């Protein structure tokens, strides 16, 4: 299993449905990518048993848009975990243009673990906490 200090990355192509009437990526697409890379990170590091027991819901997103992406761009989504306090787990994300590394957007999100059956907030194991948070 990977460590909490690692940056998880994935590539995302900009497709026509991401483009708005200003001919650049709509802000909603950036937010979707923030969620997509977080989910991919969870699936890459969590065991099958953990994935069956725990789901994650967003409590808060803060996102800063820095530079527009356009059709044909490829975006490199990078995410890493921050500290956790109780049931609030912080996660950082940067979305960069793959060709030149330009920062397109960055986000700080707060996620809460929920029980996969009851859909209620739940505590996670020490192992999950270790993999998906860093000490304050």
N, CA, C and O atoms as a GROMACS GRO file, in nm:
protein
  544
    1UNK      N    1   0.084  -0.119   0.000
    1UNK     CA    2   0.000   0.000   0.000
    1UNK      C    3   0.088   0.125   0.000
    1UNK      O    4   0.198   0.124   0.056
    2UNK      N    5   0.040   0.231  -0.063
    2UNK     CA    6   0.114   0.357  -0.068
    2UNK      C    7   0.104   0.432   0.064
    2UNK      O    8   0.025   0.397   0.151
    3UNK      N    9   0.187   0.534   0.076
    3UNK     CA   10   0.184   0.614   0.198
    3UNK      C   11   0.105   0.742   0.176
    3UNK      O   12   0.083   0.785   0.063
    4UNK      N   13   0.062   0.802   0.287
    4UNK     CA   14  -0.019   0.923   0.281
    4UNK      C   15   0.057   1.040   0.219
    4UNK      O   16  -0.006   1.132   0.166
    5UNK      N   17   0.190   1.037   0.223
    5UNK     CA   18   0.268   1.150   0.173
    5UNK      C   19   0.278   1.151   0.021
    5UNK      O   20   0.324   1.250  -0.036
    6UNK      N   21   0.235   1.045  -0.045
    6UNK     CA   22   0.249   1.034  -0.189
    6UNK      C   23   0.145   1.118  -0.264
    6UNK      O   24   0.033   1.138  -0.218
    7UNK      N   25   0.187   1.166  -0.380
    7UNK     CA   26   0.095   1.236  -0.470
    7UNK      C   27   0.041   1.134  -0.568
    7UNK      O   28   0.118   1.060  -0.631
    8UNK      N   29  -0.089   1.130  -0.581
    8UNK     CA   30  -0.155   1.042  -0.677
    8UNK      C   31  -0.187   1.126  -0.800
    8UNK      O   32  -0.233   1.239  -0.787
    9UNK      N   33  -0.164   1.071  -0.919
    9UNK     CA   34  -0.186   1.146  -1.042
    9UNK      C   35  -0.266   1.065  -1.143
    9UNK      O   36  -0.259   0.942  -1.146
   10UNK      N   37  -0.342   1.136  -1.224
   10UNK     CA   38  -0.408   1.074  -1.339
   10UNK      C   39  -0.427   1.178  -1.448
   10UNK      O   40  -0.440   1.297  -1.420
   11UNK      N   41  -0.427   1.131  -1.572
   11UNK     CA   42  -0.447   1.219  -1.687
   11UNK      C   43  -0.595   1.222  -1.725
   11UNK      O   44  -0.665   1.120  -1.718
   12UNK      N   45  -0.640   1.340  -1.766
   12UNK     CA   46  -0.779   1.359  -1.804
   12UNK      C   47  -0.782   1.438  -1.935
   12UNK      O   48  -0.733   1.551  -1.940
   13UNK      N   49  -0.838   1.380  -2.040
   13UNK     CA   50  -0.849   1.457  -2.165
   13UNK      C   51  -0.966   1.555  -2.157
   13UNK      O   52  -1.071   1.522  -2.101
   14UNK      N   53  -0.949   1.674  -2.214
   14UNK     CA   54  -1.060   1.769  -2.224
   14UNK      C   55  -1.143   1.726  -2.345
   14UNK      O   56  -1.092   1.714  -2.456
   15UNK      N   57  -1.272   1.704  -2.321
   15UNK     CA   58  -1.363   1.657  -2.426
   15UNK      C   59  -1.469   1.764  -2.454
   15UNK      O   60  -1.486   1.856  -2.373
   16UNK      N   61  -1.539   1.754  -2.567
   16UNK     CA   62  -1.636   1.859  -2.603
   16UNK      C   63  -1.739   1.890  -2.494
   16UNK      O   64  -1.778   2.006  -2.479
   17UNK      N   65  -1.784   1.792  -2.419
   17UNK     CA   66  -1.884   1.819  -2.316
   17UNK      C   67  -1.829   1.901  -2.199
   17UNK      O   68  -1.907   1.950  -2.118
   18UNK      N   69  -1.697   1.917  -2.189
   18UNK     CA   70  -1.636   1.999  -2.085
   18UNK      C   71  -1.637   2.148  -2.120
   18UNK      O   72  -1.614   2.232  -2.033
   19UNK      N   73  -1.662   2.181  -2.246
   19UNK     CA   74  -1.647   2.318  -2.296
   19UNK      C   75  -1.777   2.398  -2.280
   19UNK      O   76  -1.886   2.347  -2.305
   20UNK      N   77  -1.763   2.523  -2.237
   20UNK     CA   78  -1.881   2.610  -2.220
   20UNK      C   79  -1.893   2.708  -2.337
   20UNK      O   80  -1.821   2.698  -2.436
   21UNK      N   81  -1.985   2.802  -2.324
   21UNK     CA   82  -2.009   2.897  -2.433
   21UNK      C   83  -1.896   2.998  -2.452
   21UNK      O   84  -1.897   3.074  -2.549
   22UNK      N   85  -1.799   3.000  -2.362
   22UNK     CA   86  -1.682   3.087  -2.380
   22UNK      C   87  -1.566   3.011  -2.446
   22UNK      O   88  -1.456   3.062  -2.460
   23UNK      N   89  -1.595   2.886  -2.485
   23UNK     CA   90  -1.498   2.801  -2.555
   23UNK      C   91  -1.379   2.758  -2.468
   23UNK      O   92  -1.270   2.733  -2.518
   24UNK      N   93  -1.403   2.752  -2.338
   24UNK     CA   94  -1.303   2.692  -2.250
   24UNK      C   95  -1.374   2.598  -2.152
   24UNK      O   96  -1.497   2.591  -2.151
   25UNK      N   97  -1.297   2.528  -2.072
   25UNK     CA   98  -1.355   2.430  -1.981
   25UNK      C   99  -1.443   2.500  -1.878
   25UNK      O  100  -1.403   2.598  -1.816
   26UNK      N  101  -1.564   2.448  -1.863
   26UNK     CA  102  -1.659   2.501  -1.765
   26UNK      C  103  -1.611   2.469  -1.624
   26UNK      O  104  -1.549   2.365  -1.600
   27UNK      N  105  -1.640   2.559  -1.531
   27UNK     CA  106  -1.595   2.540  -1.392
   27UNK      C  107  -1.648   2.411  -1.330
   27UNK      O  108  -1.582   2.354  -1.243
   28UNK      N  109  -1.763   2.364  -1.373
   28UNK     CA  110  -1.818   2.240  -1.320
   28UNK      C  111  -1.731   2.120  -1.357
   28UNK      O  112  -1.720   2.025  -1.279
   29UNK      N  113  -1.668   2.124  -1.474
   29UNK     CA  114  -1.580   2.014  -1.515
   29UNK      C  115  -1.459   2.005  -1.422
   29UNK      O  116  -1.417   1.895  -1.386
   30UNK      N  117  -1.403   2.120  -1.384
   30UNK     CA  118  -1.289   2.117  -1.291
   30UNK      C  119  -1.329   2.050  -1.160
   30UNK      O  120  -1.255   1.968  -1.106
   31UNK      N  121  -1.445   2.085  -1.111
   31UNK     CA  122  -1.493   2.027  -0.986
   31UNK      C  123  -1.514   1.876  -1.000
   31UNK      O  124  -1.482   1.800  -0.908
   32UNK      N  125  -1.568   1.833  -1.113
   32UNK     CA  126  -1.585   1.690  -1.139
   32UNK      C  127  -1.449   1.620  -1.139
   32UNK      O  128  -1.436   1.510  -1.086
   33UNK      N  129  -1.349   1.684  -1.198
   33UNK     CA  130  -1.215   1.623  -1.201
   33UNK      C  131  -1.156   1.613  -1.061
   33UNK      O  132  -1.087   1.516  -1.030
   34UNK      N  133  -1.182   1.712  -0.976
   34UNK     CA  134  -1.136   1.707  -0.836
   34UNK      C  135  -1.194   1.582  -0.768
   34UNK      O  136  -1.124   1.510  -0.698
   35UNK      N  137  -1.321   1.560  -0.791
   35UNK     CA  138  -1.385   1.442  -0.732
   35UNK      C  139  -1.333   1.313  -0.796
   35UNK      O  140  -1.305   1.216  -0.726
   36UNK      N  141  -1.319   1.312  -0.928
   36UNK     CA  142  -1.274   1.191  -0.998
   36UNK      C  143  -1.137   1.145  -0.952
   36UNK      O  144  -1.115   1.026  -0.932
   37UNK      N  145  -1.043   1.238  -0.934
   37UNK     CA  146  -0.908   1.198  -0.894
   37UNK      C  147  -0.908   1.152  -0.748
   37UNK      O  148  -0.831   1.062  -0.713
   38UNK      N  149  -0.992   1.211  -0.664
   38UNK     CA  150  -1.002   1.165  -0.525
   38UNK      C  151  -1.055   1.022  -0.519
   38UNK      O  152  -1.001   0.939  -0.446
   39UNK      N  153  -1.159   0.994  -0.596
   39UNK     CA  154  -1.217   0.859  -0.599
   39UNK      C  155  -1.115   0.759  -0.654
   39UNK      O  156  -1.101   0.649  -0.601
   40UNK      N  157  -1.044   0.797  -0.759
   40UNK     CA  158  -0.942   0.708  -0.816
   40UNK      C  159  -0.832   0.679  -0.715
   40UNK      O  160  -0.782   0.567  -0.707
   41UNK      N  161  -0.794   0.780  -0.638
   41UNK     CA  162  -0.692   0.763  -0.534
   41UNK      C  163  -0.739   0.664  -0.429
   41UNK      O  164  -0.664   0.574  -0.390
   42UNK      N  165  -0.863   0.680  -0.382
   42UNK     CA  166  -0.921   0.587  -0.285
   42UNK      C  167  -0.921   0.444  -0.340
   42UNK      O  168  -0.880   0.351  -0.272
   43UNK      N  169  -0.966   0.429  -0.462
   43UNK     CA  170  -0.974   0.295  -0.521
   43UNK      C  171  -0.835   0.233  -0.541
   43UNK      O  172  -0.820   0.111  -0.534
   44UNK      N  173  -0.735   0.316  -0.566
   44UNK     CA  174  -0.599   0.265  -0.586
   44UNK      C  175  -0.534   0.219  -0.456
   44UNK      O  176  -0.455   0.126  -0.456
   45UNK      N  177  -0.567   0.285  -0.344
   45UNK     CA  178  -0.499   0.255  -0.218
   45UNK      C  179  -0.580   0.175  -0.117
   45UNK      O  180  -0.522   0.107  -0.032
   46UNK      N  181  -0.710   0.180  -0.124
   46UNK     CA  182  -0.793   0.109  -0.027
   46UNK      C  183  -0.808  -0.037  -0.068
   46UNK      O  184  -0.814  -0.070  -0.186
   47UNK      N  185  -0.814  -0.124   0.030
   47UNK     CA  186  -0.836  -0.265   0.002
   47UNK      C  187  -0.979  -0.286  -0.045
   47UNK      O  188  -1.065  -0.201  -0.021
   48UNK      N  189  -1.006  -0.398  -0.111
   48UNK     CA  190  -1.145  -0.426  -0.150
   48UNK      C  191  -1.241  -0.426  -0.029
   48UNK      O  192  -1.354  -0.379  -0.039
   49UNK      N  193  -1.196  -0.478   0.083
   49UNK     CA  194  -1.281  -0.480   0.203
   49UNK      C  195  -1.310  -0.338   0.250
   49UNK      O  196  -1.423  -0.306   0.286
   50UNK      N  197  -1.207  -0.251   0.252
   50UNK     CA  198  -1.227  -0.112   0.293
   50UNK      C  199  -1.324  -0.042   0.198
   50UNK      O  200  -1.409   0.035   0.242
   51UNK      N  201  -1.312  -0.069   0.069
   51UNK     CA  202  -1.401  -0.006  -0.029
   51UNK      C  203  -1.546  -0.051  -0.012
   51UNK      O  204  -1.638   0.024  -0.043
   52UNK      N  205  -1.566  -0.172   0.038
   52UNK     CA  206  -1.702  -0.219   0.062
   52UNK      C  207  -1.761  -0.164   0.191
   52UNK      O  208  -1.883  -0.158   0.206
   53UNK      N  209  -1.675  -0.124   0.285
   53UNK     CA  210  -1.721  -0.075   0.415
   53UNK      C  211  -1.738   0.076   0.420
   53UNK      O  212  -1.826   0.127   0.489
   54UNK      N  213  -1.654   0.148   0.346
   54UNK     CA  214  -1.649   0.294   0.359
   54UNK      C  215  -1.673   0.361   0.224
   54UNK      O  216  -1.617   0.322   0.122
   55UNK      N  217  -1.759   0.462   0.226
   55UNK     CA  218  -1.778   0.554   0.114
   55UNK      C  219  -1.736   0.692   0.163
   55UNK      O  220  -1.721   0.714   0.283
   56UNK      N  221  -1.716   0.785   0.072
   56UNK     CA  222  -1.675   0.920   0.109
   56UNK      C  223  -1.772   1.021   0.049
   56UNK      O  224  -1.814   1.008  -0.066
   57UNK      N  225  -1.805   1.122   0.127
   57UNK     CA  226  -1.889   1.231   0.078
   57UNK      C  227  -1.814   1.363   0.100
   57UNK      O  228  -1.739   1.379   0.196
   58UNK      N  229  -1.836   1.455   0.009
   58UNK     CA  230  -1.774   1.587   0.020
   58UNK      C  231  -1.856   1.672   0.116
   58UNK      O  232  -1.978   1.679   0.107
   59UNK      N  233  -1.786   1.737   0.206
   59UNK     CA  234  -1.848   1.832   0.298
   59UNK      C  235  -1.825   1.975   0.248
   59UNK      O  236  -1.908   2.064   0.268
   60UNK      N  237  -1.709   1.995   0.183
   60UNK     CA  238  -1.675   2.131   0.138
   60UNK      C  239  -1.570   2.124   0.029
   60UNK      O  240  -1.479   2.042   0.033
   61UNK      N  241  -1.584   2.213  -0.070
   61UNK     CA  242  -1.482   2.234  -0.173
   61UNK      C  243  -1.446   2.382  -0.173
   61UNK      O  244  -1.534   2.468  -0.169
   62UNK      N  245  -1.317   2.412  -0.178
   62UNK     CA  246  -1.268   2.546  -0.207
   62UNK      C  247  -1.186   2.530  -0.334
   62UNK      O  248  -1.094   2.449  -0.338
   63UNK      N  249  -1.218   2.607  -0.436
   63UNK     CA  250  -1.146   2.591  -0.562
   63UNK      C  251  -1.107   2.728  -0.617
   63UNK      O  252  -1.186   2.823  -0.617
   64UNK      N  253  -0.984   2.736  -0.662
   64UNK     CA  254  -0.932   2.857  -0.725
   64UNK      C  255  -0.902   2.824  -0.870
   64UNK      O  256  -0.827   2.732  -0.900
   65UNK      N  257  -0.962   2.902  -0.960
   65UNK     CA  258  -0.940   2.885  -1.103
   65UNK      C  259  -0.828   2.980  -1.144
   65UNK      O  260  -0.837   3.100  -1.121
   66UNK      N  261  -0.723   2.925  -1.205
   66UNK     CA  262  -0.604   3.004  -1.236
   66UNK      C  263  -0.588   3.035  -1.384
   66UNK      O  264  -0.546   3.145  -1.421
   67UNK      N  265  -0.620   2.938  -1.470
   67UNK     CA  266  -0.597   2.955  -1.614
   67UNK      C  267  -0.693   2.861  -1.687
   67UNK      O  268  -0.714   2.747  -1.644
   68UNK      N  269  -0.752   2.906  -1.797
   68UNK     CA  270  -0.848   2.820  -1.866
   68UNK      C  271  -0.782   2.706  -1.944
   68UNK      O  272  -0.673   2.721  -1.999
   69UNK      N  273  -0.851   2.593  -1.946
   69UNK     CA  274  -0.814   2.482  -2.035
   69UNK      C  275  -0.911   2.486  -2.153
   69UNK      O  276  -1.022   2.539  -2.142
   70UNK      N  277  -0.868   2.431  -2.265
   70UNK     CA  278  -0.949   2.432  -2.386
   70UNK      C  279  -0.956   2.292  -2.446
   70UNK      O  280  -0.882   2.202  -2.406
   71UNK      N  281  -1.045   2.277  -2.541
   71UNK     CA  282  -1.062   2.150  -2.609
   71UNK      C  283  -0.929   2.104  -2.666
   71UNK      O  284  -0.857   2.183  -2.728
   72UNK      N  285  -0.897   1.979  -2.646
   72UNK     CA  286  -0.770   1.925  -2.695
   72UNK      C  287  -0.662   1.921  -2.590
   72UNK      O  288  -0.564   1.848  -2.605
   73UNK      N  289  -0.677   2.000  -2.481
   73UNK     CA  290  -0.579   1.993  -2.373
   73UNK      C  291  -0.590   1.859  -2.302
   73UNK      O  292  -0.695   1.794  -2.304
   74UNK      N  293  -0.480   1.819  -2.242
   74UNK     CA  294  -0.481   1.705  -2.150
   74UNK      C  295  -0.446   1.763  -2.014
   74UNK      O  296  -0.352   1.841  -2.001
   75UNK      N  297  -0.522   1.724  -1.913
   75UNK     CA  298  -0.505   1.775  -1.778
   75UNK      C  299  -0.441   1.667  -1.692
   75UNK      O  300  -0.482   1.552  -1.695
   76UNK      N  301  -0.340   1.706  -1.616
   76UNK     CA  302  -0.281   1.617  -1.517
   76UNK      C  303  -0.341   1.654  -1.383
   76UNK      O  304  -0.318   1.764  -1.332
   77UNK      N  305  -0.419   1.563  -1.326
   77UNK     CA  306  -0.481   1.583  -1.194
   77UNK      C  307  -0.391   1.520  -1.090
   77UNK      O  308  -0.356   1.402  -1.099
   78UNK      N  309  -0.353   1.601  -0.989
   78UNK     CA  310  -0.267   1.554  -0.881
   78UNK      C  311  -0.343   1.573  -0.750
   78UNK      O  312  -0.402   1.679  -0.727
   79UNK      N  313  -0.341   1.473  -0.665
   79UNK     CA  314  -0.407   1.486  -0.536
   79UNK      C  315  -0.321   1.424  -0.427
   79UNK      O  316  -0.247   1.329  -0.450
   80UNK      N  317  -0.332   1.482  -0.308
   80UNK     CA  318  -0.264   1.428  -0.192
   80UNK      C  319  -0.347   1.464  -0.069
   80UNK      O  320  -0.424   1.560  -0.070
   81UNK      N  321  -0.330   1.384   0.035
   81UNK     CA  322  -0.412   1.404   0.154
   81UNK      C  323  -0.346   1.500   0.251
   81UNK      O  324  -0.223   1.516   0.254
   82UNK      N  325  -0.431   1.565   0.329
   82UNK     CA  326  -0.387   1.655   0.434
   82UNK      C  327  -0.424   1.596   0.569
   82UNK      O  328  -0.447   1.475   0.579
   83UNK      N  329  -0.430   1.678   0.672
   83UNK     CA  330  -0.465   1.629   0.804
   83UNK      C  331  -0.613   1.589   0.814
   83UNK      O  332  -0.697   1.633   0.735
   84UNK      N  333  -0.640   1.506   0.912
   84UNK     CA  334  -0.779   1.467   0.943
   84UNK      C  335  -0.806   1.506   1.087
   84UNK      O  336  -0.722   1.487   1.175
   85UNK      N  337  -0.923   1.561   1.108
   85UNK     CA  338  -0.967   1.594   1.244
   85UNK      C  339  -1.104   1.532   1.262
   85UNK      O  340  -1.200   1.572   1.197
   86UNK      N  341  -1.112   1.433   1.349
   86UNK     CA  342  -1.239   1.364   1.369
   86UNK      C  343  -1.282   1.298   1.240
   86UNK      O  344  -1.212   1.212   1.187
   87UNK      N  345  -1.397   1.338   1.189
   87UNK     CA  346  -1.451   1.280   1.066
   87UNK      C  347  -1.426   1.368   0.943
   87UNK      O  348  -1.482   1.342   0.837
   88UNK      N  349  -1.344   1.470   0.956
   88UNK     CA  350  -1.315   1.560   0.844
   88UNK      C  351  -1.172   1.535   0.794
   88UNK      O  352  -1.074   1.556   0.866
   89UNK      N  353  -1.164   1.490   0.669
   89UNK     CA  354  -1.037   1.458   0.606
   89UNK      C  355  -1.010   1.560   0.496
   89UNK      O  356  -1.090   1.575   0.404
   90UNK      N  357  -0.898   1.630   0.505
   90UNK     CA  358  -0.863   1.730   0.403
   90UNK      C  359  -0.788   1.664   0.288
   90UNK      O  360  -0.710   1.571   0.308
   91UNK      N  361  -0.814   1.713   0.168
   91UNK     CA  362  -0.748   1.663   0.047
   91UNK      C  363  -0.716   1.782  -0.043
   91UNK      O  364  -0.799   1.871  -0.063
   92UNK      N  365  -0.595   1.782  -0.096
   92UNK     CA  366  -0.548   1.885  -0.189
   92UNK      C  367  -0.552   1.831  -0.331
   92UNK      O  368  -0.527   1.712  -0.354
   93UNK      N  369  -0.583   1.917  -0.425
   93UNK     CA  370  -0.582   1.878  -0.566
   93UNK      C  371  -0.528   1.994  -0.649
   93UNK      O  372  -0.561   2.110  -0.626
   94UNK      N  373  -0.446   1.960  -0.746
   94UNK     CA  374  -0.401   2.056  -0.847
   94UNK      C  375  -0.432   1.998  -0.984
   94UNK      O  376  -0.411   1.880  -1.009
   95UNK      N  377  -0.484   2.082  -1.070
   95UNK     CA  378  -0.512   2.045  -1.209
   95UNK      C  379  -0.421   2.129  -1.297
   95UNK      O  380  -0.429   2.252  -1.297
   96UNK      N  381  -0.334   2.062  -1.372
   96UNK     CA  382  -0.233   2.130  -1.454
   96UNK      C  383  -0.245   2.085  -1.600
   96UNK      O  384  -0.286   1.972  -1.628
   97UNK      N  385  -0.209   2.174  -1.691
   97UNK     CA  386  -0.202   2.136  -1.832
   97UNK      C  387  -0.081   2.045  -1.848
   97UNK      O  388   0.030   2.080  -1.807
   98UNK      N  389  -0.101   1.928  -1.907
   98UNK     CA  390   0.007   1.830  -1.919
   98UNK      C  391   0.123   1.878  -2.004
   98UNK      O  392   0.238   1.847  -1.973
   99UNK      N  393   0.095   1.952  -2.110
   99UNK     CA  394   0.202   1.988  -2.204
   99UNK      C  395   0.303   2.085  -2.146
   99UNK      O  396   0.422   2.075  -2.177
  100UNK      N  397   0.258   2.179  -2.063
  100UNK     CA  398   0.351   2.280  -2.012
  100UNK      C  399   0.350   2.297  -1.860
  100UNK      O  400   0.423   2.380  -1.806
  101UNK      N  401   0.268   2.219  -1.790
  101UNK     CA  402   0.264   2.224  -1.644
  101UNK      C  403   0.189   2.343  -1.586
  101UNK      O  404   0.189   2.361  -1.464
  102UNK      N  405   0.126   2.424  -1.670
  102UNK     CA  406   0.053   2.541  -1.620
  102UNK      C  407  -0.056   2.498  -1.522
  102UNK      O  408  -0.135   2.408  -1.550
  103UNK      N  409  -0.059   2.564  -1.406
  103UNK     CA  410  -0.162   2.538  -1.307
  103UNK      C  411  -0.294   2.596  -1.356
  103UNK      O  412  -0.305   2.716  -1.379
  104UNK      N  413  -0.393   2.510  -1.373
  104UNK     CA  414  -0.524   2.552  -1.420
  104UNK      C  415  -0.619   2.582  -1.305
  104UNK      O  416  -0.695   2.679  -1.309
  105UNK      N  417  -0.615   2.498  -1.203
  105UNK     CA  418  -0.701   2.516  -1.085
  105UNK      C  419  -0.642   2.438  -0.970
  105UNK      O  420  -0.568   2.341  -0.989
  106UNK      N  421  -0.674   2.483  -0.849
  106UNK     CA  422  -0.634   2.407  -0.730
  106UNK      C  423  -0.752   2.407  -0.634
  106UNK      O  424  -0.832   2.500  -0.631
  107UNK      N  425  -0.760   2.300  -0.557
  107UNK     CA  426  -0.874   2.285  -0.467
  107UNK      C  427  -0.829   2.228  -0.333
  107UNK      O  428  -0.732   2.153  -0.324
  108UNK      N  429  -0.902   2.266  -0.231
  108UNK     CA  430  -0.891   2.206  -0.099
  108UNK      C  431  -1.030   2.154  -0.066
  108UNK      O  432  -1.126   2.231  -0.061
  109UNK      N  433  -1.040   2.025  -0.044
  109UNK     CA  434  -1.170   1.963  -0.020
  109UNK      C  435  -1.171   1.896   0.117
  109UNK      O  436  -1.069   1.848   0.164
  110UNK      N  437  -1.287   1.895   0.178
  110UNK     CA  438  -1.307   1.824   0.303
  110UNK      C  439  -1.402   1.708   0.276
  110UNK      O  440  -1.512   1.726   0.223
  111UNK      N  441  -1.357   1.591   0.312
  111UNK     CA  442  -1.434   1.468   0.289
  111UNK      C  443  -1.467   1.404   0.423
  111UNK      O  444  -1.393   1.418   0.521
  112UNK      N  445  -1.580   1.334   0.426
  112UNK     CA  446  -1.624   1.263   0.546
  112UNK      C  447  -1.648   1.117   0.510
  112UNK      O  448  -1.717   1.088   0.412
  113UNK      N  449  -1.593   1.023   0.588
  113UNK     CA  450  -1.622   0.882   0.562
  113UNK      C  451  -1.762   0.846   0.611
  113UNK      O  452  -1.805   0.889   0.718
  114UNK      N  453  -1.831   0.765   0.531
  114UNK     CA  454  -1.963   0.718   0.571
  114UNK      C  455  -1.968   0.566   0.558
  114UNK      O  456  -1.899   0.507   0.475
  115UNK      N  457  -2.049   0.505   0.641
  115UNK     CA  458  -2.070   0.361   0.636
  115UNK      C  459  -2.143   0.328   0.505
  115UNK      O  460  -2.244   0.390   0.472
  116UNK      N  461  -2.092   0.230   0.432
  116UNK     CA  462  -2.147   0.197   0.301
  116UNK      C  463  -2.291   0.145   0.310
  116UNK      O  464  -2.366   0.156   0.213
  117UNK      N  465  -2.329   0.090   0.422
  117UNK     CA  466  -2.465   0.036   0.436
  117UNK      C  467  -2.561   0.142   0.491
  117UNK      O  468  -2.668   0.165   0.433
  118UNK      N  469  -2.523   0.205   0.601
  118UNK     CA  470  -2.614   0.299   0.667
  118UNK      C  471  -2.610   0.438   0.606
  118UNK      O  472  -2.703   0.517   0.624
  119UNK      N  473  -2.501   0.469   0.533
  119UNK     CA  474  -2.477   0.602   0.474
  119UNK      C  475  -2.462   0.710   0.582
  119UNK      O  476  -2.480   0.829   0.555
  120UNK      N  477  -2.429   0.668   0.703
  120UNK     CA  478  -2.407   0.761   0.814
  120UNK      C  479  -2.257   0.781   0.835
  120UNK      O  480  -2.179   0.690   0.808
  121UNK      N  481  -2.215   0.899   0.883
  121UNK     CA  482  -2.073   0.920   0.913
  121UNK      C  483  -2.021   0.809   1.003
  121UNK      O  484  -2.090   0.761   1.093
  122UNK      N  485  -1.896   0.769   0.975
  122UNK     CA  486  -1.839   0.657   1.049
  122UNK      C  487  -1.691   0.680   1.076
  122UNK      O  488  -1.623   0.750   1.000
  123UNK      N  489  -1.644   0.622   1.182
  123UNK     CA  490  -1.501   0.621   1.208
  123UNK      C  491  -1.435   0.522   1.114
  123UNK      O  492  -1.498   0.424   1.072
  124UNK      N  493  -1.310   0.546   1.081
  124UNK     CA  494  -1.236   0.453   0.995
  124UNK      C  495  -1.126   0.387   1.078
  124UNK      O  496  -1.092   0.434   1.187
  125UNK      N  497  -1.072   0.280   1.025
  125UNK     CA  498  -0.964   0.209   1.095
  125UNK      C  499  -0.840   0.298   1.102
  125UNK      O  500  -0.826   0.394   1.027
  126UNK      N  501  -0.752   0.264   1.194
  126UNK     CA  502  -0.625   0.337   1.206
  126UNK      C  503  -0.547   0.328   1.075
  126UNK      O  504  -0.479   0.423   1.036
  127UNK      N  505  -0.557   0.214   1.008
  127UNK     CA  506  -0.484   0.195   0.882
  127UNK      C  507  -0.538   0.288   0.773
  127UNK      O  508  -0.459   0.350   0.700
  128UNK      N  509  -0.669   0.300   0.761
  128UNK     CA  510  -0.727   0.392   0.662
  128UNK      C  511  -0.689   0.535   0.697
  128UNK      O  512  -0.653   0.614   0.609
  129UNK      N  513  -0.697   0.569   0.824
  129UNK     CA  514  -0.660   0.705   0.867
  129UNK      C  515  -0.513   0.733   0.833
  129UNK      O  516  -0.479   0.843   0.790
  130UNK      N  517  -0.426   0.634   0.853
  130UNK     CA  518  -0.284   0.652   0.824
  130UNK      C  519  -0.261   0.674   0.674
  130UNK      O  520  -0.179   0.758   0.636
  131UNK      N  521  -0.334   0.600   0.590
  131UNK     CA  522  -0.314   0.611   0.446
  131UNK      C  523  -0.378   0.735   0.385
  131UNK      O  524  -0.332   0.784   0.282
  132UNK      N  525  -0.483   0.787   0.450
  132UNK     CA  526  -0.560   0.897   0.390
  132UNK      C  527  -0.558   1.024   0.472
  132UNK      O  528  -0.649   1.106   0.463
  133UNK      N  529  -0.454   1.040   0.553
  133UNK     CA  530  -0.433   1.168   0.622
  133UNK      C  531  -0.287   1.176   0.664
  133UNK      O  532  -0.214   1.076   0.664
  134UNK      N  533  -0.245   1.295   0.698
  134UNK     CA  534  -0.110   1.317   0.749
  134UNK      C  535  -0.124   1.385   0.885
  134UNK      O  536  -0.225   1.450   0.912
  135UNK      N  537  -0.024   1.369   0.971
  135UNK     CA  538  -0.030   1.435   1.102
  135UNK      C  539  -0.037   1.587   1.087
  135UNK      O  540   0.020   1.644   0.993
  136UNK      N  541  -0.106   1.651   1.180
  136UNK     CA  542  -0.114   1.799   1.182
  136UNK      C  543   0.023   1.858   1.204
  136UNK      O  544   0.037   1.980   1.209
   0.00000   0.00000   0.00000
